[in-house]
């Protein structure tokens, strides 16, 4: 289990890193919510703070006084068992509390947690909740980056965010197909390091022989699919995907813009000419499936991905898999409100593996299971082919 010293360092580092992400924003940027899936940066700052207040300080810190009686109502996300909350679509209507108020709230709770550390020896139950709280905030750091990109990328001016965040790093190795022999492979987290409940229990899967690419699909390769009429060939698409590209008028990956007869891509440094060598990003599962069909290949299952993951470099893009998000054998939800963390979402979603350029440091592993609905594209999602 994690030591108190390591946990204290994790907590202070996590709180600092969240605010560093927001340091490039103007005050007006903190409140915008263009679509339901994107939350205002101000809300992320408050929600990650409320998590520590609700699940640590209120429960374990004797004599703790709430910063404000409305914090739970404003910053609860989906924890139905905790109480009422602001409807998700209304987060962008919260001009109050102000940004300054939210930072005061963060400091109040951070100071209270640090005092909590100094006053008592933490048992394993408390340490476990604190560790979850830190990794929960790291999840929101990634959401902050992708939500900020959505907010700025849907601003008609396509503004610059920061030169610190580089999203299009090219894979230099030669493309090869990695062969994995058929047999029994183990899936799931092992050991006592941190993991989420949906990564457990570790179990065996029998896999047929398969091959998987050592590289992600690039922008240039996907552009070939587009130029070959990929978005117009009904035979490449799921029925749901075909309906989606027509109802939403989808003709290219998210953040691609046709300008002066050339493709450009919005990045955190503003609009840039499309780099054909960079890994493809911001595509839906529907698009990933259609591209794989066009190439005469398929997407790997999450079990295949994990079995092969030590043989290729991963972490630039969340990689769509062919696996539905469902519980592993022996999966159990935690008791109480934290039991709502993952299990309640195990329906109608696809698993993604690998992490992305936006994933926080020391937050991913080859057993990490991300999950999204098939049409979503605002995360750094990409493709790795299998056959």
N, C-alpha and C positions, 0 to 999 in steps of 0.2 A: 504493500500500500504506500501511498505518497506520504512523505514526511511533512511536518508542519513548516519547516523552513522552505522546502521546495514549493509547497502550496502557497505560502506567503509571497514568494517570488513570482509564482504564476499569476496570482491575483493582481499584484501591483503592475506587472508587465501588461496584463490583459487590459486593465483599466486605462493605462497610459496609451496603449496602441489604438484603442477605440477613438480616443480624443485626437490622436495624431491624424487618423483618417479624415476626421471632420475639420482639421485645422486649415484645409484648403478651401473651405466653403465660405460663401458670403451668408449673412443672416437670412436673406430671402430664400436661399437654397434649402434651408432646414425644414420648411413647412410644406413643400410641394409633394403632391401625391397624384401623378398622372393617371394611374390605373390601380385597380384593386390589389394586384400582386406586389406593387411597390409601396413601401411605407416611407413616410417622411423621415429624414435623418434624425430630426428631433425626437421622433417617437422611438427609434432604435435606442437612442441614448437613455431615454427614460425607461423603456421596457427592460433593458438589461440591468438597470439599477433596481427596478421594482423586483426582479427575480431574487436578488440577494436580500432585499428587505422582506419579501414575502416568505421565502423558504428557509432563510437563515436567521435573520435578526428577530422577526416576530416570534419565531418558534423557540429559539435557543438563547437569545440575549436577554437576560433578566433586566426588567425595567426599561426596555427600549421604547422610545417615543417616536411615533410616526412623524416624518417630515411634514406630511399633509394628508388629511383624511381622504382626499380624492385620488391619490396616486394609483391605487389598485384599479379603480374604475377607468382611469385614463390609459394606463400602461399594461394592463392584463392583455394577453393576446388571444389564446384559445382555451384557457384553463377554466372550463365550465364549473368545476367543483369549487373554485375559489370564490366566485361571485360574479356580479354584473360587470359589464365592460362596454367601452365605446365600440360601436359597430365598426368592423374593419374598414369599410368603405368611407367612413367619416373621419379617419385619422388626419386627413389633409385639411379638415375644417377646424382643427385645433390651433387657432391663432394664439389662444391662451391654454395652458401656461406658456410663458415666453421661453425663448431659447436661454436667456440668462437664468430664469427660474430652473430650468432643467439642469443646467450645469451646477447650480447651487444644490439641487437635489442629489446629483451624482457625488459631489464632494461630501455632503452630509452622510450618505450611506457608505461611501468608501472609508471615511474617517471612522464610522461606527464599526465597520468590519475590521479595520486595523486595530481599533481598541479592543474588540472582541478577541482577536488573536493574542493580544498582550495580557489579557486578564485571566485566561483559563487554558488548561490543557484540552485539546480537542479530541473527542473520541472518534472512532472510525465512522460512525453515522454522520457526524457533522462534517468531517473531512470529505466524505463522499459527496454530500450535497454541495459543499463549496467548490469541489473540483468540477462537478457537473455545471455549476453556475459559471465557472471560468470558461469551460468549453462551449457552453451555451452562448456566452458573449462573443467567443471567437467565431461561432456560426454567424452571429449578427454582424461581425466585422466584414465577413464576405458579403453578406446581404447589403450592408452599407455601401460597399464599393459598387456592387452591381446595381443597386437602387440609385445611387448617385449618377452612375453612367446613364441609366434610363432617364433620369430627370434632366440631365444636361444634354443627352443625346436626342431628346424630344423637344428641346428648346430650339426655335428656328435659327438661332445664332450659332448652334453647335459649339458651345464654348469649351475652352481649355480647362482641365481640372488640375493636373500636376504632372511634372516630368518625372516624378519618383516611381510612378506605377507603369511598368512596361509590360504590355500584354501580348505582344506578337514576337516571341522568341522562336527562332527557326531551329528545327531539328537537323543536326549536321550529319548524323549517321546514314549509311546507305540503306535504302528500303529493302527489307527481307521478310520472308514468311517464316515464322517460328512454328515448328511442328511439336505438338504435344501428343504423346502416346495415349492410347485408351487405357483406362484403368480407374482405380478408386483414388479420389483426391479429397482432401479435407478442406472444408470451408468454414470460415468464422474465426472470431478472435480467440487467441490463446494467451495464457499468461495473466499476470495481475496488473498490467499497465492499463491506462484508461481506455474504455470503449463504451459505446452506447448499447442499450439493451437489445436493439435490433441486430447487433452483430453476434449475438449469442443465441443458442449454444453451438459450439463447434461440432460439426457433424460431417459425415462422409457422403460423397456423391460419386456415382459411376459416370464417367465421361467417355464418349466415343472419341476416337482420334480426330483431331482438328488442327487447323493452322490459323495463326493470328498474326496480323501485321505488327512489325516492330515500330511503325510510325503511324502518327495520326494523318488523316486526310487533310490536304492543304487547300488553301483558297484557290489556287490554280487548278487543282484537280476537280474541285467542285464547280468551278467556272466552266469546265469542259462539259459537265453534266447539264448545266444551264444552257450552254450554247447548242447542245445536242437535242434540246427540247424536253429536258427532264420534267419541267413543270407543266408540260402539256400532254404527257403520255400517261393516260389513265391506268395503263397496265402495270405501272411501277408503284402505284399508291394503294394503301388501305382505303376503303370506302370513306372512312371517317376523315382521313388525311386529305383525300381528294375534295371532299366537301369543305374542309377547313381552308385549303389554299384558295378556293373560289369565293367563299364567303368573306374571307379576310383580304383577298386580292394579293396573295403572297406570290412574288416572282423572284425573290432572292433572299439570302440570309438577312437576319435583322442587322441594322446599322450599315447595310450596304446602300450606297447612293450612286446613281448614274449621273455623271457630270462631265460635260464636254466630250461625250461619247466614250468615256472611260469610267471604270468602276472605282469608287472610293469607299473608304470605311471610316465610320466615326470611331475614334479611340479617345482615351483620356487626355490625349494631347491635341484633340480637335479632329477635324476631317483630314484624312491622309489618303494618298493614292494607295490602292489595294496592293498589298505585298503577296504575290502569288505563292511564295515559298512558306509563308506563315501558316500555322495550323488554323484550319477552319474553326469558327466559333459562332455562337449565338444561333444555333439551329434547333428545330424541334425534333422530337423522336420521329414524327411523320417524315420529315425531310431526310433524316438519317437512314430510315428504312428504305425510302425510295432510291436514295443514292446507292445503297448497298445492292438493291435489286438491279439497278442499271449496270453495276460493275460485275454482276454475276456472282456476288458474294452475299454475306449476311452480317448482322451484328452478333457479337459474342453474347452468350449468356453471362450473367454475373459470376457463375461458378467457373466457367471457362476463363473469364477474365482474371479471377483471383488465382486460379491454378497456374496461369502463364505470367502473372504480373512481375515476377522476379527476373524475367528474361527480357523485359523492355523498360524503357524510361517512361514514367507516367507522372502526371501532376500539372501539365499545362492546361488541360481542358477536362471538365467533367465528361465522361464518355458514356453515351447512351448504351444500354444493354438490351437484350431481348427478353429480360426477366421482369415479370410483374413483381411489384413490391408486396411481399407477403411474409408471414412469420417463419422463422427457422423452426425445425423440430425442437420442442422443449422450451420455446419462447414464453416468457412470463412478463406481464407488465408489473411495474412497481406498485406498491400500495400507495394510496392517497393521490394527491393532485399530480405528482410527478409521473404517475402511471399514464397520464394523458400525453406524455412527451412524444412517443413514436407510434405505439400500437394502434391508436385510433385512426391513423392515416393509411393503414394497410389495405387500401381498396382503390382501384382505378388509376394507379400510378405506375410508372416505370422506374427501375433502379438505374442509377448512374454510379460509376466508379471512378476513382483516381484523384479527385481534387482538381483545382485549377490555379491559375496565376493569382486569383483573388483569395484563395484559401489561406487562412492565417498560418503562420509558422508553427510547426510542431502540433498541428491539429488534424492531419490526415494520416492514413495508413492503408495498407492494401485490403483491409477488411471493412473499411468505412463504406456504408451504404447510404448514398444520397437518393432522393426520390422526388419526382415531379410529374405533373400531368403531361401527357404527350405533346400538347400544343405549345408549351411554354418555351421561351427562347431568351429571356433576359439574363440568364446565367451564362457563364463561359462554357457552353456545351459544344462537344465535337464528336468526331467519329473515329473509331478504330475498327477496321474490317476483320472479319473471320471467314473461314470457308472450311 
